[in-house]
């Protein structure tokens, strides 16, 4: 019961803190682009609040999928965060914090995004949504293989247990397979968090925005917040497995986690700010093949018992 | 032998020429019978190395009881190979003119032989009701889909300038017939007229198989402003320059200059050298900010916001330069018949030179950074290729044609104003893709900086306005050319009585560039569609539509209205089949 309470607390805390780091990232990005940018670090809060106050606009041809998708996506993002053993890592596992649960909740979020795009009736949104699905085909294998290595090493798919084993040194970077898997997982995490050059889920000129091009007002605000949550969840997953050192006191652990995830979130600006977006079937494919190669190396290393 | 005599002699071998006249010395008008029109234009275009620059349909019934069409060709050589080019003393303008009787307003279509004429002939029908017999694409071009049948706005007697037909209700508005290919699993992706991708009104239909664009069609002219009619009715020459500036929000100065210079050339008026140099400077400033805008946008549509922002930071210097030289960030309001309205002083020139230095250094830095970015180059290379033969057939202009390896620049082919004293290189690149076009633009930026510098250094002293001592000669006509950022702008003016223009034909650069876009789209992915449109640097205020010409088999097919209607209803047995 206490675990569930902590889950709720950590989701609320992260949901409240995440826009701050988005604001920091935006200020930093503006500086790198030699423009003035937002006046302070709180612009994302103001944006979401402003958007939330506005009424909804929906295409006449859309159905309930389109109407509820922002809330479903927000809920799924929150679920992913709740499943991260951040505050309750010293409690015995209740089986929710499972790698498979998190991955499939993430996949479900992507699925909802895709069908909402198609439901909007805008062909451009549909193409953007289907691009999002295609992306999965390239990212999922890398992520799964990296995690399989970890799960095989640990002998379990429960994050709480894996975390404890890494922290206690039963498995860890002294194992080459684990170290290599962390590299390929880092790539997958970056792609999943939807950043340039792989994807920039903002209303953009190309196709990438998918259904975001059709949402307005409160829907757009919620979807925007949902994507920030999802990014934090992806970073959280990396931190839980590959960088699990943290306090056992739930409050302290939460603060440290938010700080660590925030640093990752903001640091990604140094990657996503430069260069052009990749094309799915050319540059992206090459990139994904390379990452897949790294994850395969991890798997081979595990198989040969190194 | 006079300039252009050799072309006329060659024409005489096959065609009866009724009359030859020279308005300005290097602009020759050849009058032929309307039945000889297609062959005459074809011979000049393909056999003698001409490019179609504009076509002017004109209502001359008050003068001689006929309509007239003027096909203007720039004789400069085909330029398909390096030595396929005329020497500079042979280059000239040849206008093929044909009268069309008022009681039978038809003429054989030139488009069947010279595809480049397609839009002009569409427009001639919309505006004057002149029917090009055998035109492969008989859809409307300029007027809206709900425009009443039988009302032709450019006819002198057709309408009051303030007459407007009653608008259709939204439900009854006729649909525009888009051409589309057939096949299983083709998705029709509409883009525009209102879309986040493009902030200007143009409607594109992309026919895609999966991610790939198989074919495209588009409808433009959503905002036709009827400027040519407005000028004929209400404007005097002092006002016309200001109207012409409003053709475009970016390259307005080039339009104003071309318009006013056409009026000046028609009465053979020489303007002071200092005014000429100032006009060149302003045009080059316009090129600076326009090219930087385009390179920036070409980065931005691929997600490279960082490069976009830095290029825009540099662009600000060019706006400051514009303010210094012309008095406003937009170079508007400076050109008048006979010269300029605003002079520059030595202090401004010194500051201008400083700005040019800053701009040059910073531009080189940013371009180097963009070139080092492989992901950016990869997005540009091999995308939106403009085939050389397509380019030759459709007479595109500006960086669009120079990106395909053609050495076509009106400043070089037909130097005007102060250009005879200035050294500059025509920048062209092989490849025909977005990368080539952007590289051309970058090189032109450096050339522009050098041209402005030379103008500052060679700046002649003296007046900036010629004394008013010339009479406007009614029915005298001439064309003026200049190189706007997007390519060659051509304005053609026929003077009328009482200080007013009889006919003003404005042909903006993009008008010649749109028709090739369809070929540039094919085979690319939808994600690149916005980039391809962007790299063409379109100016929506100019332009519509595409003809059915298969480049490979060189076949073109005539579609009757019936065919098209049936096809658009049943979508079976495409009339384009077998091409």
Interface residues (C-beta under 8 A of the other chain):
Chain A: X32 X33 X34 X35 X123 X124 X127 X131 X196 X197 X200 X203 X204 X205 X206 X207 X208 X209 X213 X273 X274 X275 X276 X277 X278 X279 X280 X281 X282 X283
Chain B: X187 X188 X189 X190 X191 X195 X196 X197 X211 X299 X300 X301 X302 X303 X304 X305 X306 X308 X309 X310 X313 X373 X375 X376 X378 X379 X525 X526 X527 X528 X530
